[in-house]
Amino acid sequence: MLRELGLTSWVLTDGKAGDEMQALSVADALSLSPEIRRVRPRAPFSWLMPWGPIDPRERPGAHNSPLVPPFPDLLIGSGRRAVPYLRFVKKASGGRTYTVFLKDPRTGPGAADFIWAPSYDRIRGPNVLTTLTPPHRVSPERLAAARAHPDSRLAGLKHPRVAVLVGGSSRHHRFEAQDAARFTAYLTTLAESGAALMITASRRTPEPLRDALADLARRHGGFFWDGTGENPFVSLLALSDAVVVTADSFNMVGEAAATGVPLLVFEPSGGHPKLRVFLDALKEKGVVHPFEGRLEGAPYEPLNSTPLIARAIAEGLARHRRALGLPDATFPLENP
């Protein structure tokens, strides 16, 4: 593994949870323990990103700079504010650092040595890999472990068990009062049909909806994670017979698709053309169905792009190091 070869790595973002999670997921698949570097560019430099320079107040040597050398062998970045920092590190390292960017950098394929982007983005190039689902940490090994040693809070629930992954208002989606009411009504119908709901909410979930979901789980013998104890997210997925997920998070939909169980998507107000393309592609594969208060669909081959992305990065890094005359970084990956 890369760590055993003594190679160093950074994950660099502006701290957005979704971006950092994807980058850490790839690092996990490479068996790396990266340093987490978070950039905080201020105006006017933040306005110019991803095309402009880094904030000079974050250059090496500046107080609390995120770019303290030595620079890493591998740098994984995500988010448009990270793009100038990848360029900076690439140049400052004399080209030694192999740079990886996750999602479309908006500046073209030259933004990094390797780019992963979802297939609904337009970017293409010889160094660009596109996949339908995003990288995540819900690996087959973690799901298997959660099934072999089930969470005691969930193990006694009746079947069918339905994991309910709830997001909230985002840049493109809004949970209006009528959306929350409709979603709660659908879940109530599902619970009354005999399903055991295993619910987890996010920091973006509106408080009234969170309270309604907790009450629903309590009244119908389900489970609602209130933030206490170990996070049961992987266990919810591993023990589910179906998954209900809100459409405001591409990451949550991608994680749910790793289970192989029917995936029911609830769409709040708003939307985005890229989401439509993403969901339609999953519908064509028989993975996604609209959620309207009932279970639909059949099992499918689980979707997990993370090992494919990790392998492409490992191979690219190995070629990069050979070209520089550095020790080889080729190694076998599990779950190719």
C-alpha positions, 0 to 999 in steps of 0.5 A, a space after each residue: 500500500 502507499 502508506 507502506 511505501 512511505 509516501 505522504 499525502 494531503 487532502 485539501 479542501 475549503 472544509 465543505 463536508 461533502 468535498 472532504 468526505 469524497 477526498 478522504 474516501 479515496 484516501 481510504 481506498 488507497 490505505 492512506 492516512 492523509 494530512 487534512 489541509 483546509 484553505 480559507 481564502 478571503 476576498 478578493 482572491 476567493 472571488 477569482 477562484 478557481 481561475 485566480 491565484 491563491 490568497 497570499 495570506 496563505 502562502 508558505 511562511 504565512 501565519 497558519 498557512 495550510 501549505 506548510 512544507 514538505 509538500 506531499 507525494 500525493 495531493 487530493 483536492 476538491 472544491 473550486 477554491 482548492 484548484 489554485 492551491 493544487 496549481 501552487 503546490 504542483 509548482 512549488 514542489 518542482 512538479 514532484 507532487 502528483 495532484 488529484 482533483 475530484 469533480 469538475 475544476 471548471 478550468 479544464 483537464 490541466 487543473 491536475 494530473 488526474 481528475 475524477 468527475 461524475 459522468 453528468 459533468 462535461 469535462 473530458 480528457 486523457 487524464 479524466 475518469 468519469 463514473 456514475 456514482 461518486 467516491 464514498 466510504 461505504 465499502 463492501 468490507 464495512 457493510 459486511 462487518 456491520 452485518 456480521 456484528 449488527 448494531 444492537 440498537 437496530 438488530 431487534 427491529 422487524 423486517 422489512 427494515 428501511 433506512 431513511 437518509 434525510 438531508 435538508 435545504 441546500 444550494 439547489 433544493 428547499 425543504 418547504 413546509 409542504 415538502 416536509 409534510 408530504 415526506 412525513 406523510 409518505 413515511 407514516 404510510 410506510 410505517 403503518 404498512 409494517 416497515 421498521 424505519 431506521 432514520 438519520 438526519 443531517 445538520 441541514 434537516 429543518 428542526 420541525 422535520 427532525 422533530 416529526 421524524 423522531 416522533 414517527 420513529 417513536 410511535 411506530 417502533 422504529 429508530 431515530 439517531 439523535 446524535 448520541 452514541 456511535 454513528 449508525 450510518 453504515 449499519 443502517 445501510 447494511 441492515 436495510 431491505 430498502 433505502 429512502 433518501 432525499 435527493 438534495 445530496 448526490 453523496 447520500 444517493 451514491 452511498 445508498 446505491 452501494 447496498 444493492 437494495 431498492 433505492 427510493 428517492 424523495 425530491 423536495 422543492 427545487 432541483 438541478 439538471 445534473 440531478 435529473 441526469 444522475 437519477 435518470 441514469 440510476 433509474 435506467 439501471 433499476 436502482 432508483 424509484 420515486 418514493 411515494 409511501 410504498 416499497 418498490 424495486 428489486 435487488 441489483 448489483 451494488 454500485 461502488 466506483 471508489 475502488 475504480 477511482 483509487 486504482 486509476 490514481 494509483 496507476 497514474 501516481 506510479 507512472 508519474 514517479 517512474 517518469 521522475 526516476 523516483 521509487 515505484 509506487 505500484 501496488 495491488 488494490 483490493 476490490 478492483 
